[in-house]
Amino acid sequence: MRRAQSALEYLFILAAVLILVMVTIRVVFTSVQALNSSVTEYIDTVKDKILETL
C-alpha cells in the first residue's frame, strides 16, 4: 500500500513540475515574440529616419 501511495505522490509531483515547465516556456515564448515585435518596429523607425535624412 505504501508503494502505491509513493508512486501516486511521485506522479502528482511530476505533473506539477511539467505544468510549471509548460507555463515557463509559454512566458518565455510570449516575451520573445513581444521583444521581436519591438525590435522590428525600432528597426523600421530607424530605417525611415535614415532614409529621410538622405
PDBQT receptor file of N, H, CA, C and O in Angstrom, charges set to zero:
ATOM      1  N   MET A   1       0.831  -1.199   0.000  1.00  0.00    +0.000 N 
ATOM      2  CA  MET A   1       0.000   0.000   0.000  1.00  0.00    +0.000 C 
ATOM      3  C   MET A   1       0.874   1.261   0.000  1.00  0.00    +0.000 C 
ATOM      4  O   MET A   1       0.556   2.243  -0.671  1.00  0.00    +0.000 OA
ATOM      5  N   ARG A   2       1.954   1.224   0.743  1.00  0.00    +0.000 N 
ATOM      6  H   ARG A   2       2.212   0.427   1.289  1.00  0.00    +0.000 HD
ATOM      7  CA  ARG A   2       2.821   2.407   0.821  1.00  0.00    +0.000 C 
ATOM      8  C   ARG A   2       3.484   2.682  -0.525  1.00  0.00    +0.000 C 
ATOM      9  O   ARG A   2       3.670   3.842  -0.891  1.00  0.00    +0.000 OA
ATOM     10  N   ARG A   3       3.849   1.620  -1.278  1.00  0.00    +0.000 N 
ATOM     11  H   ARG A   3       3.697   0.678  -0.981  1.00  0.00    +0.000 HD
ATOM     12  CA  ARG A   3       4.466   1.817  -2.595  1.00  0.00    +0.000 C 
ATOM     13  C   ARG A   3       3.507   2.494  -3.558  1.00  0.00    +0.000 C 
ATOM     14  O   ARG A   3       3.904   3.368  -4.328  1.00  0.00    +0.000 OA
ATOM     15  N   ALA A   4       2.246   2.088  -3.513  1.00  0.00    +0.000 N 
ATOM     16  H   ALA A   4       1.924   1.377  -2.888  1.00  0.00    +0.000 HD
ATOM     17  CA  ALA A   4       1.250   2.688  -4.399  1.00  0.00    +0.000 C 
ATOM     18  C   ALA A   4       1.061   4.160  -4.052  1.00  0.00    +0.000 C 
ATOM     19  O   ALA A   4       0.911   4.997  -4.943  1.00  0.00    +0.000 OA
ATOM     20  N   GLN A   5       1.068   4.476  -2.767  1.00  0.00    +0.000 N 
ATOM     21  H   GLN A   5       1.190   3.796  -2.044  1.00  0.00    +0.000 HD
ATOM     22  CA  GLN A   5       0.916   5.865  -2.347  1.00  0.00    +0.000 C 
ATOM     23  C   GLN A   5       2.131   6.675  -2.779  1.00  0.00    +0.000 C 
ATOM     24  O   GLN A   5       1.986   7.811  -3.231  1.00  0.00    +0.000 OA
ATOM     25  N   SER A   6       3.318   6.111  -2.647  1.00  0.00    +0.000 N 
ATOM     26  H   SER A   6       3.436   5.188  -2.280  1.00  0.00    +0.000 HD
ATOM     27  CA  SER A   6       4.537   6.806  -3.065  1.00  0.00    +0.000 C 
ATOM     28  C   SER A   6       4.538   7.040  -4.570  1.00  0.00    +0.000 C 
ATOM     29  O   SER A   6       4.929   8.111  -5.034  1.00  0.00    +0.000 OA
ATOM     30  N   ALA A   7       4.104   6.046  -5.329  1.00  0.00    +0.000 N 
ATOM     31  H   ALA A   7       3.787   5.175  -4.952  1.00  0.00    +0.000 HD
ATOM     32  CA  ALA A   7       4.056   6.190  -6.787  1.00  0.00    +0.000 C 
ATOM     33  C   ALA A   7       3.050   7.264  -7.182  1.00  0.00    +0.000 C 
ATOM     34  O   ALA A   7       3.306   8.041  -8.102  1.00  0.00    +0.000 OA
ATOM     35  N   LEU A   8       1.925   7.316  -6.506  1.00  0.00    +0.000 N 
ATOM     36  H   LEU A   8       1.718   6.685  -5.758  1.00  0.00    +0.000 HD
ATOM     37  CA  LEU A   8       0.915   8.327  -6.795  1.00  0.00    +0.000 C 
ATOM     38  C   LEU A   8       1.433   9.723  -6.450  1.00  0.00    +0.000 C 
ATOM     39  O   LEU A   8       1.226  10.669  -7.210  1.00  0.00    +0.000 OA
ATOM     40  N   GLU A   9       2.102   9.849  -5.314  1.00  0.00    +0.000 N 
ATOM     41  H   GLU A   9       2.270   9.081  -4.697  1.00  0.00    +0.000 HD
ATOM     42  CA  GLU A   9       2.694  11.139  -4.937  1.00  0.00    +0.000 C 
ATOM     43  C   GLU A   9       3.738  11.560  -5.965  1.00  0.00    +0.000 C 
ATOM     44  O   GLU A   9       3.810  12.733  -6.334  1.00  0.00    +0.000 OA
ATOM     45  N   TYR A  10       4.534  10.626  -6.422  1.00  0.00    +0.000 N 
ATOM     46  H   TYR A  10       4.476   9.673  -6.123  1.00  0.00    +0.000 HD
ATOM     47  CA  TYR A  10       5.551  10.910  -7.431  1.00  0.00    +0.000 C 
ATOM     48  C   TYR A  10       4.900  11.423  -8.717  1.00  0.00    +0.000 C 
ATOM     49  O   TYR A  10       5.386  12.383  -9.316  1.00  0.00    +0.000 OA
ATOM     50  N   LEU A  11       3.814  10.796  -9.139  1.00  0.00    +0.000 N 
ATOM     51  H   LEU A  11       3.419  10.017  -8.653  1.00  0.00    +0.000 HD
ATOM     52  CA  LEU A  11       3.125  11.224 -10.354  1.00  0.00    +0.000 C 
ATOM     53  C   LEU A  11       2.523  12.624 -10.200  1.00  0.00    +0.000 C 
ATOM     54  O   LEU A  11       2.548  13.416 -11.142  1.00  0.00    +0.000 OA
ATOM     55  N   PHE A  12       1.983  12.930  -9.016  1.00  0.00    +0.000 N 
ATOM     56  H   PHE A  12       1.963  12.287  -8.251  1.00  0.00    +0.000 HD
ATOM     57  CA  PHE A  12       1.449  14.277  -8.789  1.00  0.00    +0.000 C 
ATOM     58  C   PHE A  12       2.551  15.326  -8.829  1.00  0.00    +0.000 C 
ATOM     59  O   PHE A  12       2.377  16.403  -9.399  1.00  0.00    +0.000 OA
ATOM     60  N   ILE A  13       3.682  15.003  -8.222  1.00  0.00    +0.000 N 
ATOM     61  H   ILE A  13       3.824  14.128  -7.759  1.00  0.00    +0.000 HD
ATOM     62  CA  ILE A  13       4.817  15.935  -8.248  1.00  0.00    +0.000 C 
ATOM     63  C   ILE A  13       5.301  16.117  -9.679  1.00  0.00    +0.000 C 
ATOM     64  O   ILE A  13       5.589  17.237 -10.099  1.00  0.00    +0.000 OA
ATOM     65  N   LEU A  14       5.391  15.034 -10.425  1.00  0.00    +0.000 N 
ATOM     66  H   LEU A  14       5.157  14.123 -10.084  1.00  0.00    +0.000 HD
ATOM     67  CA  LEU A  14       5.812  15.106 -11.823  1.00  0.00    +0.000 C 
ATOM     68  C   LEU A  14       4.844  15.951 -12.643  1.00  0.00    +0.000 C 
ATOM     69  O   LEU A  14       5.272  16.744 -13.481  1.00  0.00    +0.000 OA
ATOM     70  N   ALA A  15       3.557  15.791 -12.411  1.00  0.00    +0.000 N 
ATOM     71  H   ALA A  15       3.209  15.147 -11.730  1.00  0.00    +0.000 HD
ATOM     72  CA  ALA A  15       2.555  16.593 -13.119  1.00  0.00    +0.000 C 
ATOM     73  C   ALA A  15       2.704  18.072 -12.772  1.00  0.00    +0.000 C 
ATOM     74  O   ALA A  15       2.611  18.924 -13.656  1.00  0.00    +0.000 OA
ATOM     75  N   ALA A  16       2.931  18.386 -11.507  1.00  0.00    +0.000 N 
ATOM     76  H   ALA A  16       3.007  17.694 -10.789  1.00  0.00    +0.000 HD
ATOM     77  CA  ALA A  16       3.110  19.778 -11.096  1.00  0.00    +0.000 C 
ATOM     78  C   ALA A  16       4.350  20.382 -11.744  1.00  0.00    +0.000 C 
ATOM     79  O   ALA A  16       4.317  21.529 -12.190  1.00  0.00    +0.000 OA
ATOM     80  N   VAL A  17       5.429  19.635 -11.801  1.00  0.00    +0.000 N 
ATOM     81  H   VAL A  17       5.456  18.703 -11.439  1.00  0.00    +0.000 HD
ATOM     82  CA  VAL A  17       6.660  20.120 -12.428  1.00  0.00    +0.000 C 
ATOM     83  C   VAL A  17       6.442  20.353 -13.916  1.00  0.00    +0.000 C 
ATOM     84  O   VAL A  17       6.895  21.364 -14.454  1.00  0.00    +0.000 OA
ATOM     85  N   LEU A  18       5.765  19.445 -14.580  1.00  0.00    +0.000 N 
ATOM     86  H   LEU A  18       5.397  18.624 -14.142  1.00  0.00    +0.000 HD
ATOM     87  CA  LEU A  18       5.500  19.613 -16.007  1.00  0.00    +0.000 C 
ATOM     88  C   LEU A  18       4.631  20.839 -16.279  1.00  0.00    +0.000 C 
ATOM     89  O   LEU A  18       4.843  21.544 -17.264  1.00  0.00    +0.000 OA
ATOM     90  N   ILE A  19       3.669  21.089 -15.424  1.00  0.00    +0.000 N 
ATOM     91  H   ILE A  19       3.496  20.516 -14.623  1.00  0.00    +0.000 HD
ATOM     92  CA  ILE A  19       2.825  22.275 -15.583  1.00  0.00    +0.000 C 
ATOM     93  C   ILE A  19       3.666  23.536 -15.413  1.00  0.00    +0.000 C 
ATOM     94  O   ILE A  19       3.532  24.482 -16.189  1.00  0.00    +0.000 OA
ATOM     95  N   LEU A  20       4.534  23.553 -14.399  1.00  0.00    +0.000 N 
ATOM     96  H   LEU A  20       4.643  22.785 -13.769  1.00  0.00    +0.000 HD
ATOM     97  CA  LEU A  20       5.403  24.720 -14.193  1.00  0.00    +0.000 C 
ATOM     98  C   LEU A  20       6.336  24.939 -15.373  1.00  0.00    +0.000 C 
ATOM     99  O   LEU A  20       6.564  26.079 -15.776  1.00  0.00    +0.000 OA
ATOM    100  N   VAL A  21       6.872  23.874 -15.928  1.00  0.00    +0.000 N 
ATOM    101  H   VAL A  21       6.687  22.948 -15.601  1.00  0.00    +0.000 HD
ATOM    102  CA  VAL A  21       7.751  23.984 -17.089  1.00  0.00    +0.000 C 
ATOM    103  C   VAL A  21       6.975  24.525 -18.288  1.00  0.00    +0.000 C 
ATOM    104  O   VAL A  21       7.472  25.385 -19.016  1.00  0.00    +0.000 OA
ATOM    105  N   MET A  22       5.771  24.026 -18.490  1.00  0.00    +0.000 N 
ATOM    106  H   MET A  22       5.368  23.327 -17.899  1.00  0.00    +0.000 HD
ATOM    107  CA  MET A  22       4.949  24.483 -19.600  1.00  0.00    +0.000 C 
ATOM    108  C   MET A  22       4.624  25.967 -19.467  1.00  0.00    +0.000 C 
ATOM    109  O   MET A  22       4.697  26.704 -20.450  1.00  0.00    +0.000 OA
ATOM    110  N   VAL A  23       4.267  26.413 -18.271  1.00  0.00    +0.000 N 
ATOM    111  H   VAL A  23       4.207  25.814 -17.472  1.00  0.00    +0.000 HD
ATOM    112  CA  VAL A  23       3.954  27.825 -18.048  1.00  0.00    +0.000 C 
ATOM    113  C   VAL A  23       5.196  28.681 -18.286  1.00  0.00    +0.000 C 
ATOM    114  O   VAL A  23       5.110  29.747 -18.895  1.00  0.00    +0.000 OA
ATOM    115  N   THR A  24       6.340  28.218 -17.811  1.00  0.00    +0.000 N 
ATOM    116  H   THR A  24       6.409  27.352 -17.316  1.00  0.00    +0.000 HD
ATOM    117  CA  THR A  24       7.588  28.964 -18.002  1.00  0.00    +0.000 C 
ATOM    118  C   THR A  24       7.933  29.091 -19.477  1.00  0.00    +0.000 C 
ATOM    119  O   THR A  24       8.318  30.168 -19.933  1.00  0.00    +0.000 OA
ATOM    120  N   ILE A  25       7.799  28.011 -20.224  1.00  0.00    +0.000 N 
ATOM    121  H   ILE A  25       7.486  27.136 -19.854  1.00  0.00    +0.000 HD
ATOM    122  CA  ILE A  25       8.096  28.042 -21.659  1.00  0.00    +0.000 C 
ATOM    123  C   ILE A  25       7.142  28.988 -22.371  1.00  0.00    +0.000 C 
ATOM    124  O   ILE A  25       7.555  29.727 -23.265  1.00  0.00    +0.000 OA
ATOM    125  N   ARG A  26       5.879  28.975 -21.987  1.00  0.00    +0.000 N 
ATOM    126  H   ARG A  26       5.543  28.375 -21.261  1.00  0.00    +0.000 HD
ATOM    127  CA  ARG A  26       4.903  29.873 -22.618  1.00  0.00    +0.000 C 
ATOM    128  C   ARG A  26       5.255  31.334 -22.350  1.00  0.00    +0.000 C 
ATOM    129  O   ARG A  26       5.180  32.167 -23.253  1.00  0.00    +0.000 OA
ATOM    130  N   VAL A  27       5.638  31.645 -21.112  1.00  0.00    +0.000 N 
ATOM    131  H   VAL A  27       5.699  30.968 -20.378  1.00  0.00    +0.000 HD
ATOM    132  CA  VAL A  27       6.014  33.019 -20.764  1.00  0.00    +0.000 C 
ATOM    133  C   VAL A  27       7.245  33.448 -21.556  1.00  0.00    +0.000 C 
ATOM    134  O   VAL A  27       7.306  34.575 -22.047  1.00  0.00    +0.000 OA
ATOM    135  N   VAL A  28       8.219  32.559 -21.679  1.00  0.00    +0.000 N 
ATOM    136  H   VAL A  28       8.168  31.643 -21.280  1.00  0.00    +0.000 HD
ATOM    137  CA  VAL A  28       9.435  32.884 -22.426  1.00  0.00    +0.000 C 
ATOM    138  C   VAL A  28       9.109  33.139 -23.889  1.00  0.00    +0.000 C 
ATOM    139  O   VAL A  28       9.588  34.118 -24.462  1.00  0.00    +0.000 OA
ATOM    140  N   PHE A  29       8.307  32.283 -24.502  1.00  0.00    +0.000 N 
ATOM    141  H   PHE A  29       7.918  31.489 -24.036  1.00  0.00    +0.000 HD
ATOM    142  CA  PHE A  29       7.958  32.472 -25.908  1.00  0.00    +0.000 C 
ATOM    143  C   PHE A  29       7.169  33.765 -26.120  1.00  0.00    +0.000 C 
ATOM    144  O   PHE A  29       7.393  34.474 -27.102  1.00  0.00    +0.000 OA
ATOM    145  N   THR A  30       6.255  34.073 -25.213  1.00  0.00    +0.000 N 
ATOM    146  H   THR A  30       6.072  33.497 -24.415  1.00  0.00    +0.000 HD
ATOM    147  CA  THR A  30       5.485  35.313 -25.326  1.00  0.00    +0.000 C 
ATOM    148  C   THR A  30       6.412  36.518 -25.208  1.00  0.00    +0.000 C 
ATOM    149  O   THR A  30       6.264  37.494 -25.944  1.00  0.00    +0.000 OA
ATOM    150  N   SER A  31       7.356  36.451 -24.293  1.00  0.00    +0.000 N 
ATOM    151  H   SER A  31       7.477  35.658 -23.695  1.00  0.00    +0.000 HD
ATOM    152  CA  SER A  31       8.308  37.550 -24.125  1.00  0.00    +0.000 C 
ATOM    153  C   SER A  31       9.189  37.713 -25.356  1.00  0.00    +0.000 C 
ATOM    154  O   SER A  31       9.467  38.836 -25.777  1.00  0.00    +0.000 OA
ATOM    155  N   VAL A  32       9.624  36.612 -25.927  1.00  0.00    +0.000 N 
ATOM    156  H   VAL A  32       9.399  35.700 -25.584  1.00  0.00    +0.000 HD
ATOM    157  CA  VAL A  32      10.464  36.671 -27.126  1.00  0.00    +0.000 C 
ATOM    158  C   VAL A  32       9.685  37.278 -28.287  1.00  0.00    +0.000 C 
ATOM    159  O   VAL A  32      10.227  38.082 -29.045  1.00  0.00    +0.000 OA
ATOM    160  N   GLN A  33       8.426  36.901 -28.430  1.00  0.00    +0.000 N 
ATOM    161  H   GLN A  33       7.985  36.247 -27.815  1.00  0.00    +0.000 HD
ATOM    162  CA  GLN A  33       7.613  37.465 -29.505  1.00  0.00    +0.000 C 
ATOM    163  C   GLN A  33       7.414  38.971 -29.324  1.00  0.00    +0.000 C 
ATOM    164  O   GLN A  33       7.485  39.730 -30.290  1.00  0.00    +0.000 OA
ATOM    165  N   ALA A  34       7.166  39.398 -28.086  1.00  0.00    +0.000 N 
ATOM    166  H   ALA A  34       7.108  38.782 -27.301  1.00  0.00    +0.000 HD
ATOM    167  CA  ALA A  34       6.994  40.823 -27.820  1.00  0.00    +0.000 C 
ATOM    168  C   ALA A  34       8.293  41.576 -28.093  1.00  0.00    +0.000 C 
ATOM    169  O   ALA A  34       8.274  42.663 -28.670  1.00  0.00    +0.000 OA
ATOM    170  N   LEU A  35       9.408  41.006 -27.682  1.00  0.00    +0.000 N 
ATOM    171  H   LEU A  35       9.424  40.123 -27.213  1.00  0.00    +0.000 HD
ATOM    172  CA  LEU A  35      10.706  41.642 -27.922  1.00  0.00    +0.000 C 
ATOM    173  C   LEU A  35      11.000  41.729 -29.417  1.00  0.00    +0.000 C 
ATOM    174  O   LEU A  35      11.497  42.746 -29.902  1.00  0.00    +0.000 OA
ATOM    175  N   ASN A  36      10.695  40.670 -30.133  1.00  0.00    +0.000 N 
ATOM    176  H   ASN A  36      10.292  39.844 -29.739  1.00  0.00    +0.000 HD
ATOM    177  CA  ASN A  36      10.902  40.660 -31.579  1.00  0.00    +0.000 C 
ATOM    178  C   ASN A  36      10.067  41.745 -32.249  1.00  0.00    +0.000 C 
ATOM    179  O   ASN A  36      10.544  42.433 -33.152  1.00  0.00    +0.000 OA
ATOM    180  N   SER A  37       8.841  41.896 -31.815  1.00  0.00    +0.000 N 
ATOM    181  H   SER A  37       8.453  41.337 -31.081  1.00  0.00    +0.000 HD
ATOM    182  CA  SER A  37       7.975  42.926 -32.378  1.00  0.00    +0.000 C 
ATOM    183  C   SER A  37       8.530  44.316 -32.084  1.00  0.00    +0.000 C 
ATOM    184  O   SER A  37       8.541  45.177 -32.963  1.00  0.00    +0.000 OA
ATOM    185  N   SER A  38       8.983  44.536 -30.873  1.00  0.00    +0.000 N 
ATOM    186  H   SER A  38       8.974  43.837 -30.159  1.00  0.00    +0.000 HD
ATOM    187  CA  SER A  38       9.531  45.844 -30.504  1.00  0.00    +0.000 C 
ATOM    188  C   SER A  38      10.787  46.168 -31.292  1.00  0.00    +0.000 C 
ATOM    189  O   SER A  38      10.956  47.294 -31.761  1.00  0.00    +0.000 OA
ATOM    190  N   VAL A  39      11.664  45.193 -31.441  1.00  0.00    +0.000 N 
ATOM    191  H   VAL A  39      11.526  44.278 -31.060  1.00  0.00    +0.000 HD
ATOM    192  CA  VAL A  39      12.901  45.405 -32.185  1.00  0.00    +0.000 C 
ATOM    193  C   VAL A  39      12.596  45.682 -33.654  1.00  0.00    +0.000 C 
ATOM    194  O   VAL A  39      13.225  46.544 -34.268  1.00  0.00    +0.000 OA
ATOM    195  N   THR A  40      11.648  44.967 -34.209  1.00  0.00    +0.000 N 
ATOM    196  H   THR A  40      11.137  44.267 -33.711  1.00  0.00    +0.000 HD
ATOM    197  CA  THR A  40      11.269  45.179 -35.606  1.00  0.00    +0.000 C 
ATOM    198  C   THR A  40      10.727  46.591 -35.813  1.00  0.00    +0.000 C 
ATOM    199  O   THR A  40      11.083  47.261 -36.783  1.00  0.00    +0.000 OA
ATOM    200  N   GLU A  41       9.869  47.040 -34.902  1.00  0.00    +0.000 N 
ATOM    201  H   GLU A  41       9.580  46.496 -34.115  1.00  0.00    +0.000 HD
ATOM    202  CA  GLU A  41       9.338  48.406 -35.007  1.00  0.00    +0.000 C 
ATOM    203  C   GLU A  41      10.464  49.426 -34.883  1.00  0.00    +0.000 C 
ATOM    204  O   GLU A  41      10.485  50.411 -35.620  1.00  0.00    +0.000 OA
ATOM    205  N   TYR A  42      11.386  49.209 -33.975  1.00  0.00    +0.000 N 
ATOM    206  H   TYR A  42      11.369  48.408 -33.375  1.00  0.00    +0.000 HD
ATOM    207  CA  TYR A  42      12.500  50.141 -33.787  1.00  0.00    +0.000 C 
ATOM    208  C   TYR A  42      13.372  50.194 -35.038  1.00  0.00    +0.000 C 
ATOM    209  O   TYR A  42      13.791  51.272 -35.459  1.00  0.00    +0.000 OA
ATOM    210  N   ILE A  43      13.645  49.041 -35.627  1.00  0.00    +0.000 N 
ATOM    211  H   ILE A  43      13.305  48.165 -35.285  1.00  0.00    +0.000 HD
ATOM    212  CA  ILE A  43      14.461  49.000 -36.841  1.00  0.00    +0.000 C 
ATOM    213  C   ILE A  43      13.768  49.737 -37.976  1.00  0.00    +0.000 C 
ATOM    214  O   ILE A  43      14.408  50.481 -38.720  1.00  0.00    +0.000 OA
ATOM    215  N   ASP A  44      12.463  49.532 -38.111  1.00  0.00    +0.000 N 
ATOM    216  H   ASP A  44      11.944  48.928 -37.507  1.00  0.00    +0.000 HD
ATOM    217  CA  ASP A  44      11.719  50.244 -39.155  1.00  0.00    +0.000 C 
ATOM    218  C   ASP A  44      11.761  51.757 -38.936  1.00  0.00    +0.000 C 
ATOM    219  O   ASP A  44      11.909  52.519 -39.891  1.00  0.00    +0.000 OA
ATOM    220  N   THR A  45      11.631  52.189 -37.687  1.00  0.00    +0.000 N 
ATOM    221  H   THR A  45      11.510  51.569 -36.912  1.00  0.00    +0.000 HD
ATOM    222  CA  THR A  45      11.689  53.619 -37.384  1.00  0.00    +0.000 C 
ATOM    223  C   THR A  45      13.057  54.189 -37.723  1.00  0.00    +0.000 C 
ATOM    224  O   THR A  45      13.152  55.247 -38.345  1.00  0.00    +0.000 OA
ATOM    225  N   VAL A  46      14.112  53.501 -37.321  1.00  0.00    +0.000 N 
ATOM    226  H   VAL A  46      14.034  52.641 -36.816  1.00  0.00    +0.000 HD
ATOM    227  CA  VAL A  46      15.472  53.966 -37.597  1.00  0.00    +0.000 C 
ATOM    228  C   VAL A  46      15.721  53.995 -39.103  1.00  0.00    +0.000 C 
ATOM    229  O   VAL A  46      16.333  54.930 -39.619  1.00  0.00    +0.000 OA
ATOM    230  N   LYS A  47      15.249  52.977 -39.797  1.00  0.00    +0.000 N 
ATOM    231  H   LYS A  47      14.751  52.217 -39.378  1.00  0.00    +0.000 HD
ATOM    232  CA  LYS A  47      15.413  52.928 -41.251  1.00  0.00    +0.000 C 
ATOM    233  C   LYS A  47      14.705  54.102 -41.925  1.00  0.00    +0.000 C 
ATOM    234  O   LYS A  47      15.247  54.724 -42.839  1.00  0.00    +0.000 OA
ATOM    235  N   ASP A  48      13.496  54.395 -41.466  1.00  0.00    +0.000 N 
ATOM    236  H   ASP A  48      13.056  53.889 -40.724  1.00  0.00    +0.000 HD
ATOM    237  CA  ASP A  48      12.753  55.530 -42.027  1.00  0.00    +0.000 C 
ATOM    238  C   ASP A  48      13.466  56.843 -41.755  1.00  0.00    +0.000 C 
ATOM    239  O   ASP A  48      13.533  57.703 -42.634  1.00  0.00    +0.000 OA
ATOM    240  N   LYS A  49      13.997  57.009 -40.555  1.00  0.00    +0.000 N 
ATOM    241  H   LYS A  49      13.943  56.311 -39.842  1.00  0.00    +0.000 HD
ATOM    242  CA  LYS A  49      14.719  58.246 -40.214  1.00  0.00    +0.000 C 
ATOM    243  C   LYS A  49      15.984  58.390 -41.072  1.00  0.00    +0.000 C 
ATOM    244  O   LYS A  49      16.312  59.493 -41.511  1.00  0.00    +0.000 OA
ATOM    245  N   ILE A  50      16.680  57.300 -41.308  1.00  0.00    +0.000 N 
ATOM    246  H   ILE A  50      16.414  56.404 -40.952  1.00  0.00    +0.000 HD
ATOM    247  CA  ILE A  50      17.875  57.345 -42.155  1.00  0.00    +0.000 C 
ATOM    248  C   ILE A  50      17.508  57.724 -43.582  1.00  0.00    +0.000 C 
ATOM    249  O   ILE A  50      18.187  58.538 -44.208  1.00  0.00    +0.000 OA
ATOM    250  N   LEU A  51      16.440  57.137 -44.093  1.00  0.00    +0.000 N 
ATOM    251  H   LEU A  51      15.888  56.476 -43.584  1.00  0.00    +0.000 HD
ATOM    252  CA  LEU A  51      16.019  57.437 -45.460  1.00  0.00    +0.000 C 
ATOM    253  C   LEU A  51      15.537  58.884 -45.587  1.00  0.00    +0.000 C 
ATOM    254  O   LEU A  51      15.693  59.487 -46.648  1.00  0.00    +0.000 OA
ATOM    255  N   GLU A  52      14.962  59.444 -44.543  1.00  0.00    +0.000 N 
ATOM    256  H   GLU A  52      14.835  58.954 -43.681  1.00  0.00    +0.000 HD
ATOM    257  CA  GLU A  52      14.520  60.841 -44.579  1.00  0.00    +0.000 C 
ATOM    258  C   GLU A  52      15.707  61.792 -44.660  1.00  0.00    +0.000 C 
ATOM    259  O   GLU A  52      15.627  62.839 -45.301  1.00  0.00    +0.000 OA
ATOM    260  N   THR A  53      16.792  61.430 -44.018  1.00  0.00    +0.000 N 
ATOM    261  H   THR A  53      16.857  60.579 -43.497  1.00  0.00    +0.000 HD
ATOM    262  CA  THR A  53      17.951  62.336 -43.991  1.00  0.00    +0.000 C 
ATOM    263  C   THR A  53      18.774  62.265 -45.269  1.00  0.00    +0.000 C 
ATOM    264  O   THR A  53      19.612  63.132 -45.514  1.00  0.00    +0.000 OA
ATOM    265  N   LEU A  54      18.545  61.251 -46.079  1.00  0.00    +0.000 N 
ATOM    266  H   LEU A  54      17.864  60.546 -45.880  1.00  0.00    +0.000 HD
ATOM    267  CA  LEU A  54      19.329  61.139 -47.319  1.00  0.00    +0.000 C 
ATOM    268  C   LEU A  54      18.819  62.031 -48.362  1.00  0.00    +0.000 C 
ATOM    269  O   LEU A  54      19.362  62.063 -49.467  1.00  0.00    +0.000 OA
TER     270      LEU A  54
